[in-house]
Amino acid sequence: MTSPSSVPRLANSERPGAASPAGPPALTLAALAVALFWAIEGIDVNAPQIERVAILVSAIALGWSALRGAPSAPAWTAYLAVLLAISERLRRTPLLDGSDVLRATSESLAIVARGGNPYASFLTSTIPQGSPFVYPPGELAWYAIPQWLLGDLTRVDTWAGVLIVVAVGLAGFRVGFDAVALPAMLYAAWGTAGYRAIDGSNDVSASALVVLACVALVFATGEGPWARRAFLASAALFGWAIAFKQFSLLVLPPVARHLATSGANWRRYTVVALGVAAAFALPFFLWDPAAFVGAQVQALTFHQEIWGTNILNTLRQLDDPSGLVPLFVAIETVGTIALVTLVVTRWDAPTLGAAILVGTGLVLVPLLFARWTTQPYYAYIGGIVVTGLALAGVSNRRGTIAAPTSADTVVD
């Protein structure tokens, strides 16, 4: 059948931020409770931080406003989540001896600036020295401008975490602020996300690109050039996310499947996303194919020890699980591929948010069955999870963004 290039309509787009006629907005009140608890826990009783006391008072005032049915309370709550995210992250001091990821990224950018290839270079900033640089070139592109302007990457992920909250909040203009206030506040107040934004890892930034791609989709509804630009921008951001961290590739299939079953031009979306990812990778692949491919393979094989938040390391509390490693490797690879195949051929997500959440579930499979799983990987998932929750009410009814063409044919 012939289908317009479109994305799902929005269930709550008629009255963004409006309270339910049945009573006060429960999700907004829950978000304000999160802010209240965070402020009480985070305020230094010996020297109360001004902005945290202000957040505490604001949460109480907005709670009273929400109980009285003020239609603007959800929107102000989403704004409060941004202020909370800033306080939670800027109050933390970057770790100087944390993860070596950003140190390796900074060294790799310096190598590129000198005309060298970081995938074929001996890195001295890694632990141990000489470890491979396993991140695709999209990661280098994300950090290149901060490195050039500031010469320091320690706060990039701090602001990437804030950007995630801002993006989820902005989705409220299309899906309703009562839908986004609680997810935005949960991520803003999540201490792990705050900590992993200053520990030298890059997972918060990787998550931010996926979040931006998903939020852009809700602005791609309707007709006109802006909707088409949002659609293409979303696909390009998804491609950049894949070229930043390989996990993002697992989030794309359920989103593309949802676009297909919603009547959207899923082929164009997928081609743009994968094309952008390839555009980042191709120059370094052509430069030294063996070095580039070897580095990407080592992203999966470098850590051979059993460690981290996964099932194998949990089984170590009972006995040595080394004999189970081949089975778990098979589940991690074959199981993930089987689930992706099932999702793209048999399962229709009822909403865009559900598709995003399925994508995070696909990422969780290799994390749980891997030998080595560090906590920042879960921080990466966290930003995408709250985005899925915020967009859980986006229906799969069609919303045209361009006139149909013969190229926009959906094959189920």
Secondary structure, DSSP 8 states (H G I E B T S, - for coil): -B--SEEE--TTTTSTT---TTSS-HHHHHHHHHHHHHHHHHS-SSS--HHHHHHHHHHHHHHHHHHTT-TTHHHHHHHHHHHHHHHHHHTS---TTS-SHHHHHHHHHHHHHTT--GGGS--SSSSSTT----S-HHHHHHHHHHHHHHS--TTHHHHHHHHHHHHHHHTHHHH-HHHHHHHHHHHHH-HHHHHTTSSS--HHHHHHHHHHHHHHHHTS-SSSHHHHHHHHHHHHHHHHHHHH-GGGGGTHHHHHHHHHHTT--HHHHHHHHHHHHHHHHHHHHHH-HHHHHHHHHHHHHS--S-EESSHHHHHTTTS--GGGHHHHHHIIIIIHHHHHHHHHHH---SSHHHHHHHHHHHHHHHHHHSSEE-HHHHHHHHHHHHHHHHTTT---SEEESS---TT-B---
